[in-house]
Structures are given as C-alpha cells and as structure tokens.
Amino acid sequence: MVESANGRMFSKIDSVLACKNFQNKWPEACVRVLPRGHSDHNPVMVIVNNLNFGPRPFRFFSSWLERNDFQKVVDDTLAKFRFSGPPDKRLIAKFKALRDKIRAWRDNLRFREGEEEARAKEELEELDLILEDRELTNEEEWIRLECKRKLQFLEDMKSKDLKQKARTRWAMEGDDNTAFFHGMVNKRKSSNSIPGLVVDGEWVSKPSKVKKMVFDFFRSKFKEDMKNQPFMECSFDKKLSEAEANSLIEVFSKEEIKAAVF
C-alpha cells in the first residue's frame, strides 16, 4: 500500500482465497492482475486454461518393480518393438510404446486388485462371523490367513505409492489421509508450474514462446564468451607413448575393479 502526496491511498491485491476443492479440480489455475484502464480498480482474473507445453513426464512408481508380471510386460514390449528412423526418434517411439503398455498394465492391475481386495474383505467378514459360533477348520484358518496376507500386501503397495507421490512427513509416517495427499500434490504441482513469462515488459503465455525463452536463457548461460582460446605450448621432452595414452581411456577390467575395492 502506497500513500500519495494528496492523502489518497493506493492498494494492490496480489492474492486471492480459494477453497481446497477448487485447487484439486484446477491445479493449473493462476491469478493475473489486468490493467486498470478507465476504472479506479485493477481487475483480477483467474485463468484455468490448461496450456499444452508438450508431453508430460510419465509417473513411475517403485512398487511396480515388486509385481511379478511387470518385468514380462517390459520384456515383451521391447521384443516386439519395431521402428525405422533416426536414433533419437527411435528412442522416443520406444519410450512411447513402453509407456502405453505400462499404462494398460497399470489399469488392468488396479481393476484386478480392486476385485481381489473386495473379495478378500468379504471372505474375511464371513469367517469372522463363523468364528463367533465355532472354531475354524484348518482349511478355513488357512483361507483367513491368506486373506489377511493379501490385504496387507495391497495396503503396503498403496502406502508406498502415497509416500512416493506426496513426500511429506505424514506420508513417511504412513498416514492414509488420501485427501490430504492429493491436496499436497496439487499444491506442489501448481507452485512448480510456469504458466508464462514476462518478456520485455510483456506477459507471454504461449507455450512455444515460453519454451523458446527458457531455452535461450539456459543457452546464454552455457555459451562460450571467449572465441579465441589461449594455446598452451608444451616443450616437454618426456611424453606418453601411444600405448600409454590409449591405456588412459580403456575400460576398467574386472581385476582392476576388484583390486581397487578389496
């Protein structure tokens, strides 16, 4: 807030209040202050446009590595992959094919485990009712233990995914407050997003221009300013032989690694 000479006050609203559900539904939302124009107030506009800045990174959960059929999905996808073209495009196409297969496997896994969890809970409830009237047989006791083992395994997998997704103290302690975790994830996503940049005093939000400005910025940081590099003259009589020079860039052998470690 700034006070002028004639006693008038000018204030600027640079933040707004929003409920948690709004942030969860539109995590990319941002606030922009528009020019005042002929009014005595600056309009505040909330932008909820989902700008397309290109392909999003694929989220990979470490718990997938503990699934029995995950390795087979990856091996089968890479074995069946066929593409002819430059190496960079071939690598991108391979990642895309692998991502699509993993997504299909993930959706099928969630559906299958959801059914297994519901069935295990139902069987466990039936056995608990039986246990109130009589003792369980050996077969029923084995089924009860298997249901508990299955539910514990699914719960551990969910906890690992939540810890990896949220990375908060509550997640590390194992609190299964899903709404809290989703709020933290969306808040972090919103704070890390770049909806636009100010270029020469003008706000630019077009994805192609924003990416170009970011690229030019980092290219200028790593650009070599000195065009004429100094030349070093080495008038040494002793120098490495060709065999000695080649030995410096050779791959380490197993014997050298073993000698260095042990």
N, C-alpha and C positions, 0 to 999 in steps of 0.2 A: 504494500500500500504506500503510495507516494502522495505527499501534500504539496500543492501548488502555492504560488505566491498569493493568490486571491482567496485562499482558505478552502478551496474545493478539494475534495478527496477523490483519488482515482484508485480503484481496487481491481485486481485481476484474479479471476477464478481459474486456477490451473489444475483442479482435481474435482472429481465428482464421486458420489457414493453409488455403489451398485451392490445388489444382493449376491449371495454366493451362487444361486441358481443361474443368474444372468451370466456370470463368468464361466460356469460349467457348460452352458449352452453355446456361448460365443466366446471362446478363449482368445480369438484373434481380434476382438474389439479394441478400439483405441479412440482417444478423445482428441479433437482438434479445435483450436480457437480460431474462428473466422474473422476477417477484417470487420471493423466497426461500421464503416460506411457513414451513412447519414444518421444512424441511431446513436444513442448515448450508451449502448451496451454492446459488448462483443458477443456475438452468438457462439455457443458451444455446441459442436456437433459430434455425435458418437457414430463412428464408422464401424460397421460389422462386415464389410466386404472381405471375402476370403480370397486374397490375391494369390495367384499361381506363380510361385517363384521356382517352379521346376519340380522334379521328382523329390519326394520326401524320403529321408533315410528310413530304412527298414528296421523296425524294432525287433531285436533278437533277445530271447530270454534264455538265460543259462540253464534253466530247468529242463529245457528241451533236450539237452545233451544226455539227460538221465533216462529218456524214453528209449524203449527197446527198438522201436521201428524208425527212429529219426535217422540214424546212420544209413539205413537201407534206402530211405527216401532220397537222401543226398546222393548216394552212390548210383542209384538208378537214373536220377535226373541227369547227372553228369555223363553217364554212359550213353544215354540216348540223345544227348545234345549234339546238334549239327548246325554249323553256320560257316559261311564262306565270306570273308571280307577282311578288312584291316584288323590288326590285333586289338586295338582299343575298342572298336565296335564289337568285336567278338567277345571281349571280356564283359562289356555292358550287357550284351544279349545273354550271356551265360548267367550273369547275376540275376537278370530279369526272369529267366526261365526257372532258376532255382528259387527265387522269391515267390513266384506264382505257385510252385509245387508245395513249398513250405506253408504258404497261406491256406491252400486247400487241405493239407495235412493237419494244420492247426485247427481249422473249423471242424473238421471231422473228429479230431481228438476231443475238443470241447463238448461236442454233441454226445460222443460216446461216453466220456467220463461223467457227463451230467446224468445220463441214464444209469450208469453204474452206481453213482452216489445215491440217487433216489432209490434204486433197488436195494442197496446195502442198508440204508436207513430203514426201509420198510421191513426187511428181514430181521434187522436188529430189534425193532419195536415188537414184532411178533414173538421173537424169542424171549424178550423181557417179560411179555405177558405170560408166556408158558412158564417162565422161571418163578413167577409168583405162586403157581399152583403145585409145581413139582420140580424135581431136579432134571437137568438136561442130560440127554444121552451123549455118548462120545461123539457121534456124528453131528448132533446139534451144537455141542460145545465147540467143535472144530469150525462149523459154519459161523458161529458167533465171533470167534477169534479172527476168522478171515474177513468178516465184515468190518470189524474194528481196524484191522490192518489196512484194508482198502481205504477206509475213511481217513485214517491217519496219514496215509501216503498222499491222498488228494489234498488234504489240508496243508501238508508240508509244501507241496508244489505251489499252491496258491500263495502261501506266505512268502516263498522265495520270489515269486513274480511281483508281489506287492512291495517287498523290500527293494528289489531292483528298480521298480518303477518310481517309487516315491523317494527313497534315500533320505529318510528323516529319522529322527530319534525314536519316534513312535513305531516306525516300521521295524527298526532294529530290535525293539523290544517285543515285537510280534503282535502288536495291537491290530485287530482285524476291522478297523473302522474304515470301511470302504469309501464312504462319502468324504471323509477327511482326506484320504489319499488322493482321490480324484480331484479334490479342490486344490491340493498342493501341486499336483502335476499340471493342472491347467494354469495355476498362478505362475509357475515356473516357465511354462511354455509361453504365456503372454508376456512376461518380463524379458524373455530372451528373443522374442520375435522382433524383426526390423520392418515395420510397415512402410517406411520411406526414409529419405534423407533430405537435408537442406543443402541445395547446391546453388552457390552464388546468390544466397538470399531467397531462393525459391524452393518450395516444398515439392519434391519429386516422389511419387509413389508407384510409377510404372515399373513392373518387375525387371524388364530388360535394362532400363536405365539405372536402376538401383544396383543390379549385379555388375554393370559396367563400371560404375563409380567405385564400388568395393574392389573390383579387380584392378582398376587404375591406381587406387590408393596403395594397395599392397605391392603392386609392381614398382611404384615410385620408391617404396621403402627398400626394396631389394635391388634397385637399379645401381649399376656401377657408374659413379660420377667421374672417376679418373679414366679417361680414354687411353692415355699413353702410360702404360705401366713401366715402372723402373726395371731395368735389366741388370741382373747380377752377373758379374764376371767372376768365375771361379778358376783361379790359376793354381789348382792343387795338382801335385804330381801323382798322388795316390788316388785311385778311384776304384769303384766296384767293377768286377768283371761282369760279363753278360750273364754268366750262370748265377753269380751272387745277386745281381739285380733282379733276375727272374725269381729267385727264391723268396724275395720280399713280398711278392704278390701271389704266391702259390697258396692253395687251400691247405689248412692245417690238417695234418694226418691224425689218425686215432691215437697213435703212440705219443705224439706231441701233446695232445689234449690230456691224455692220461697222466703223462709226466708232470704237466702243469697243475693238474687238480690234486693228484696224490703225492 
